[in-house]
């Protein structure tokens, strides 16, 4: 397998064109571009990240067969019947036990590539109600530990916005409205976010960038992973 040298600028052109031609006929006529410029480099990227995670002792699971999101959209319950996603997502669950779960039910780190704003995100996105309740209990009981992680110099450098995501207007029922971590308890997901430049995704430095952010987010994922043990 060739070394990962970044995603070609042709990927962005392909995604722009797909946005304007989101139909099976156009996609099939351009499938070779998708396979060569996007799918194959993505597999190489995942394989090389697997080696880096292992060498660093980080328990992220990188499987080229599972990490890359399908480009086909699930349109069964959507008013939008466009058949294809106009982005690429690559997800690394945080441990082997979680690797069998859906991304919304597992902790991990995620790379998103589109023609507008690529980014890296991590944590757990829109978890089911039962998991969200356990996450909130963890925050409520040990918020000082979480605060220490999020306010560390390295964390602020890599994820300056801290915890982000959809939030309730009030602290959910069953939790103290005056809790010191009230704003975190309102969250409906526990995620962090960091924008990428296009030059980042067109370079093999993307491997270094993701590894650095993975190291930084690991303590936060360890904090929340307790609920799954």
Secondary structure as GFF3:
##gff-version 3
##sequence-region A 1 229
A	DSSP	alpha_helix	9	20	.	.	.	ID=ss1
A	DSSP	alpha_helix	24	29	.	.	.	ID=ss2
A	DSSP	alpha_helix	31	33	.	.	.	ID=ss3
A	DSSP	pi_helix	34	39	.	.	.	ID=ss4
A	DSSP	alpha_helix	40	56	.	.	.	ID=ss5
A	DSSP	beta_strand	87	93	.	.	.	ID=ss6
A	DSSP	alpha_helix	96	99	.	.	.	ID=ss7
A	DSSP	three_ten_helix	103	105	.	.	.	ID=ss8
A	DSSP	beta_strand	108	114	.	.	.	ID=ss9
A	DSSP	beta_strand	119	124	.	.	.	ID=ss10
A	DSSP	alpha_helix	129	150	.	.	.	ID=ss11
A	DSSP	alpha_helix	153	158	.	.	.	ID=ss12
A	DSSP	alpha_helix	182	185	.	.	.	ID=ss13
A	DSSP	beta_strand	190	195	.	.	.	ID=ss14
A	DSSP	alpha_helix	198	201	.	.	.	ID=ss15
A	DSSP	alpha_helix	205	225	.	.	.	ID=ss16
A	DSSP	three_ten_helix	226	228	.	.	.	ID=ss17
###
